[in-house]
Amino acid sequence: MSTVTPPSRPATATPPATGHKVTASLTAPSSPLGAAPAAAGRSALDWRIRFGILSLIWGFSFLLIKVGTDGYAPFQVTLGRLVFGTAVIAAVLVVKRQRLPRGARTWGHLAVAALLLNALPFSLFAYAELTIPSTLAGICNATSPLWGMALSLIALSEDRPTRRRVAGLGIGFFGVLTVLGVWQGFSGLDPRGTAMALLASLSYPIGWIYVRRTLAGTGHSNLSLSGAQLLVATVELAVVTPLFTSMPTRFPVVPLLAIVALGALGTGVAFLLQYALVAEIGPTTAQMVTYFIPVIATAAGIAVLGESLSWSTPVGAVIVLAGAALTQSRPRATATKSLRRT
């Protein structure tokens, strides 16, 4: 789940203010702006522990969405998620005394980024989980790097394909077909819900490419841009939600707590963890969290929600992740030239 990260994007993303290619990062469901480019002070908590916490938070996000939709409409789940996520980032902005960005042009681009990386994918995942298990939603989220690689070949002229990356793209989408059980005619799966989850995953890389082209090098910190993006996404959902839902007549506690956790932890705290991890250990290592998300999402769905699992789901997920890893690979640095003979 990603933001200028997202879904949520977010799941880690390459900071748009740098020269890194958008496809070089595997984004998890809800990282706003992906990462911090600047070095930060090291935390007293070892980065491996924080890495594990981030994996758990994002992995459990799909379970929390499922629980939230048991008591509230999907748009209400997404709006609550954005409200609590924005509150966390806003509090940090106040503590760090950072201001929101200025300029109508920047805010216009942030509005589009908020739609593509937060409002749209978060809502699509919430609607998808009305009819599909959280395990499948988590695996669909892992296809974002595949969509990103395919789109970058079209939209980013400098991002040249290699045989390995093209092979990874093909392998990854073969894994998607395995997860969906194509040989059975997608039997037992809701096509509409599955399509929504895949569209949510597609929305993230579209947003990343847009951010790279419009918000890179603006001079604002990622924290400031991310706070503004989440704020705009919250406003967007606040406008849309009343048009499609009515005020709840009751407020079930467990789904409400799930929404609070989804926003405060899965969107707010998770971004701050990712922000610090990328600053400390770099995006290459930090992005490995992406490979743990579908595993944790699947385990949580089975253990906590009692969701069923056929053999094709874990096998397909492994194939998807293998393909995604190949699409993110880069050729090794060329060897130094040998000395000329005299």
Secondary structure, DSSP 8 states (H G I E B T S, - for coil): -BS---TT-------TTSS--GGG----TTBTTS---S-----SS-HHHHHHHHHHHHHHHHHHHHHHHTTS-HHHHHHHHHHHHHHHHHHHHHHHT------HHHHHHHHHHHIIIIIHHHHHHHHHTTTS-HHHHHHHHTTHHHHHHHHHHHH-TT----HHHHHHHHHHHHHHHHHHTGGGTSTTS-HHHHHHHHHHHHHHHHHHHHHHHHTTT-S--HHHHHHHHHHHHHHHHHHHHHHH----S---HHHHHHHHHHHIIIIIIHHHHHHHHHHHH-HHHHGGGGGTHHHHHHHHHHHHH-----THHHHHHHHHHHHHHHHT--------------
